[in-house]
């Protein structure tokens, strides 16, 4: 099964290098995922100032710079993992370096059969 870990961090921490996890912690986490054979993919995301929100309403495309809604937590990145079950995904989520100050959302990835 594939799971996506969505990594949310408080807005005030995103730009505070003293408050967030070190790059060394992130690299160690990535190595552990790879060594466990669980790592499928990951990416960090640029900040809100680089975001564009697109909505289509009544056939009209509406484009807004930034996120759709004000939020206190920002989606900072994600991991896609191949794991046996939800419990394993939750265990890996608890080890994410930003877990002590952020939120990790665990979602199963829908997989469709090829036609």
C-alpha positions as CSV (number, residue, x, y, z in Angstrom):
1,X,0.0,0.0,0.0
2,X,1.1,3.5,-0.7
3,X,0.7,6.3,1.8
4,X,1.3,10.0,1.6
5,X,2.6,11.9,4.6
6,X,1.6,15.5,4.3
7,X,3.9,17.7,6.5
8,X,2.3,20.8,8.0
9,X,4.3,23.3,10.1
10,X,3.2,26.4,12.0
11,X,3.6,29.5,9.8
12,X,5.9,31.2,12.3
13,X,8.4,28.2,12.3
14,X,8.6,27.9,8.5
15,X,11.1,30.8,8.3
16,X,12.8,30.4,11.7
17,X,15.9,28.2,11.3
18,X,16.4,28.0,15.1
19,X,12.9,26.5,15.7
20,X,12.7,23.9,12.9
21,X,14.4,20.5,12.6
22,X,18.0,20.5,11.2
23,X,18.9,19.4,7.7
24,X,20.9,16.6,9.3
25,X,17.7,15.3,11.0
26,X,15.9,15.3,7.6
27,X,18.7,13.5,5.8
28,X,18.8,10.8,8.5
29,X,15.0,10.4,8.2
30,X,15.3,10.0,4.4
31,X,18.1,7.5,4.8
32,X,16.1,5.4,7.2
33,X,13.1,5.4,4.8
34,X,15.4,4.3,2.0
35,X,17.1,1.6,4.1
36,X,13.7,0.2,5.1
37,X,12.6,0.0,1.5
38,X,9.6,2.3,2.1
39,X,10.7,5.5,0.3
40,X,8.8,6.2,-3.0
41,X,9.2,9.9,-3.3
42,X,9.3,13.3,-1.4
43,X,9.5,17.0,-2.0
44,X,9.7,20.1,0.1
45,X,7.4,22.9,-1.1
46,X,8.1,26.6,-1.6
47,X,6.4,29.1,0.7
48,X,3.0,30.7,0.4
49,X,4.4,33.6,-1.5
50,X,5.0,31.2,-4.4
51,X,1.6,29.6,-4.3
52,X,-1.2,30.1,-6.8
53,X,-4.8,29.0,-6.1
54,X,-7.0,28.1,-9.1
55,X,-10.7,27.6,-8.9
56,X,-13.3,27.2,-11.7
57,X,-16.8,28.5,-10.9
58,X,-19.6,28.5,-13.5
59,X,-17.0,28.0,-16.3
60,X,-14.8,30.9,-15.1
61,X,-11.2,30.3,-14.0
62,X,-10.4,32.4,-10.9
63,X,-6.7,32.7,-10.0
64,X,-5.4,34.0,-6.7
65,X,-1.9,34.4,-5.5
66,X,-1.3,32.5,-2.3
67,X,-3.4,29.9,-0.5
68,X,-7.2,29.7,-0.8
69,X,-7.7,30.3,3.0
70,X,-5.7,31.9,5.8
71,X,-4.1,29.2,7.9
72,X,-1.9,28.9,10.9
73,X,-0.2,25.8,9.5
74,X,1.5,25.6,6.1
75,X,1.9,22.5,3.9
76,X,5.7,22.3,3.8
77,X,6.2,19.1,1.9
78,X,5.3,15.4,1.6
79,X,6.6,11.9,1.5
80,X,5.1,9.0,-0.5
81,X,5.8,5.6,1.2
82,X,5.2,2.0,0.2
83,X,4.3,0.2,3.4
84,X,2.3,-2.9,4.5
85,X,-0.4,-1.1,6.4
86,X,-1.7,2.1,8.1
87,X,0.0,1.3,11.4
88,X,3.4,1.3,9.7
89,X,2.5,4.6,8.0
90,X,1.6,6.1,11.4
91,X,4.8,4.8,13.0
92,X,6.9,6.5,10.2
93,X,4.8,9.7,10.6
94,X,5.7,9.9,14.2
95,X,9.4,9.9,13.3
96,X,9.2,12.8,10.9
97,X,11.6,15.5,12.1
98,X,8.9,18.2,12.2
99,X,6.4,16.0,14.2
100,X,7.3,17.6,17.6
101,X,6.1,21.0,16.4
102,X,4.0,20.3,13.3
103,X,1.3,18.0,12.1
104,X,1.7,15.0,9.9
105,X,-1.4,13.9,8.0
106,X,-1.3,10.3,6.8
107,X,-3.4,9.4,3.8
108,X,-3.6,6.2,1.8
109,X,-3.0,6.8,-1.9
110,X,-5.7,5.5,-4.2
111,X,-4.3,3.1,-6.8
112,X,-6.2,2.4,-10.0
113,X,-5.9,-0.6,-12.3
114,X,-4.5,0.2,-15.7
115,X,-6.9,-0.3,-18.6
